Amino acid sequence: MKKQNKQNKHSKKPLAYRIFNSPYSIIIVLVVLSVLLMVYNRFLINSINLYSFSAFEKDVSIFNGTIYTSYDINYFGDSKIAYTGQHIQLNTYEIGYYIKTSSSYKEIATIKSPDNKENSDLKDVNISLKEILNTTNFSFTEVSKNALFLSKNNIKNLDKLIFKISGKDDKGTDIDIEVPIEIEKVTR
């Protein structure tokens, strides 16, 4: 009689109470939670990428550049640039890293000479190419969401990354140096 009375009390308890107090439901919830955490961890691991780049040409060498991309920030780490070519004094210039497509160049990190038309004092100022390359830092950080320079499309085309120097020297001669960059993905 006592056993039957206990069974009646147990069956009178609400279904939710029986589910939440069952060890099987707790184990199932923990297994599902563990699987979800492993999937999210895999997403985080796959969203972080590290690239290393360098280039070696006759007059220009680029050492130890890095590009870091993740789900929240992107970082372009400039490298050391060594110029061993002839001495060039530039009057106007545009120097930097670009993604070279078939029809255009997409800017990644660039610098330009000051606009000489606005400031007559700078009209005849010339600066050494070697000095520009030794003192300029192309590094930057940007948010991944709506990224402008390291956008998803640009990241897909990193194999087309180049370093370009263009401008006019003190004699008015056009200078155009283009160095293809060797890029290697460090992360899997």
C-alpha positions in Angstrom: 0.0 0.0 0.0 2.8 2.4 0.8 4.5 1.8 -2.6 1.3 2.5 -4.4 0.8 5.7 -2.4 4.3 6.9 -3.3 3.7 6.2 -7.0 0.5 8.2 -6.9 2.3 11.1 -5.3 5.0 10.9 -7.9 2.6 10.8 -10.8 0.7 13.8 -9.4 3.7 16.1 -9.7 3.7 18.4 -12.7 5.5 17.2 -15.9 7.9 20.2 -15.9 9.0 19.3 -12.3 9.7 15.7 -13.3 11.7 16.8 -16.4 13.9 19.4 -14.6 14.6 17.0 -11.8 15.5 14.1 -14.0 19.2 13.4 -14.4 18.7 12.5 -18.0 17.5 16.0 -19.0 20.3 17.6 -17.2 22.8 15.4 -19.1 21.2 16.2 -22.4 21.2 19.9 -21.8 24.9 19.8 -20.8 25.8 17.8 -24.0 23.9 20.3 -26.2 25.6 23.2 -24.5 29.1 21.6 -24.9 28.4 21.0 -28.7 27.3 24.6 -29.1 30.4 25.9 -27.4 32.7 23.7 -29.6 31.0 25.0 -32.7 31.4 28.6 -31.5 35.0 28.0 -30.7 35.6 26.6 -34.2 34.0 29.8 -35.6 36.3 32.0 -33.5 39.4 30.0 -34.5 38.6 30.1 -38.2 37.9 33.9 -38.2 41.4 34.8 -37.1 44.0 34.9 -39.8 47.6 36.0 -39.8 49.6 36.7 -43.0 53.3 37.5 -43.4 54.7 39.3 -46.5 58.0 40.4 -47.9 59.5 41.3 -51.3 62.9 41.5 -52.8 63.6 43.4 -56.1 66.7 45.0 -57.5 66.3 48.4 -55.7 63.6 47.8 -53.1 63.4 45.2 -50.4 60.5 44.8 -48.0 61.0 42.7 -44.8 58.6 41.2 -42.2 55.2 42.7 -42.9 52.2 41.3 -41.2 48.4 41.4 -41.8 46.1 40.3 -39.0 42.4 39.8 -39.6 39.7 38.7 -37.2 36.0 38.9 -36.6 36.3 42.4 -34.9 39.5 44.1 -36.1 42.0 44.1 -38.9 45.6 45.2 -38.6 48.1 46.0 -41.3 51.6 45.9 -39.8 54.1 47.7 -41.9 57.5 46.3 -42.5 61.0 47.7 -42.9 61.6 49.0 -46.4 65.1 49.2 -47.8 65.8 51.2 -50.9 69.3 50.6 -52.4 68.7 52.2 -55.8 70.1 55.5 -57.2 69.5 58.7 -55.3 66.1 60.2 -56.4 64.8 63.6 -55.2 61.0 63.6 -55.5 58.8 66.7 -56.1 55.5 64.8 -56.1 54.9 61.2 -55.1 52.3 58.6 -54.2 53.8 55.6 -52.4 52.1 52.6 -50.8 50.6 49.2 -50.8 47.9 48.4 -53.4 45.8 45.4 -54.6 46.4 45.3 -58.3 43.4 44.2 -60.3 43.3 43.9 -64.1 42.0 47.5 -64.5 42.9 49.4 -61.4 44.7 49.7 -58.1 42.9 49.5 -54.8 44.6 51.4 -52.0 45.5 49.5 -48.9 48.0 51.9 -47.2 49.4 54.9 -49.0 51.0 58.3 -48.6 50.9 61.2 -51.0 53.0 64.4 -51.3 51.5 67.6 -50.0 49.5 69.5 -52.6 52.1 72.0 -53.9 49.5 74.1 -55.7 47.9 75.3 -52.4 51.2 76.2 -50.7 53.6 78.2 -52.8 56.4 77.7 -50.3 56.4 73.9 -51.0 56.4 74.4 -54.8 60.1 73.6 -55.3 60.6 71.4 -52.3 62.2 68.0 -53.1 62.5 65.1 -50.7 64.7 62.0 -51.0 63.0 58.7 -51.9 65.2 56.9 -49.4 64.3 59.3 -46.7 60.6 58.9 -47.4 60.8 55.1 -47.2 63.0 55.1 -44.0 60.6 57.5 -42.1 57.2 56.5 -43.3 55.0 54.1 -41.4 52.2 52.4 -43.3 50.7 50.5 -40.3 47.0 50.9 -39.4 44.1 49.2 -37.6 40.5 49.2 -38.7 37.3 47.6 -37.6 36.3 44.5 -39.6 32.7 45.5 -39.9 32.4 47.7 -43.0 36.2 47.7 -43.5 37.5 50.0 -46.2 41.1 48.9 -46.8 41.2 45.4 -45.5 37.7 44.5 -46.6 36.6 40.9 -47.3 37.1 41.4 -51.0 40.6 42.8 -50.5 41.5 40.0 -48.1 40.5 37.4 -50.8 42.8 39.2 -53.3 45.9 39.5 -51.0 47.9 37.4 -53.5 47.7 40.5 -55.8 49.3 42.8 -53.2 52.0 45.2 -54.6 54.2 48.0 -53.3 54.2 51.0 -55.7 56.2 54.2 -56.0 55.0 56.8 -58.5 55.7 60.4 -58.9 57.9 63.0 -60.5 61.5 63.7 -59.6 63.1 67.2 -59.4 63.8 67.2 -63.1 60.2 66.4 -64.0 60.9 62.8 -65.0 58.2 60.2 -64.2 59.1 57.6 -61.5 57.2 54.4 -61.5 58.4 51.4 -59.5 56.2 48.4 -58.8 57.2 45.6 -56.5 55.1 42.4 -56.3 54.7 41.2 -52.7 55.1 37.6 -51.7 52.4 36.8 -49.1 52.1 33.7 -47.0 49.3 32.7 -44.7 50.7 31.8 -41.3 47.5 30.4 -39.7 45.7 27.4 -41.0 
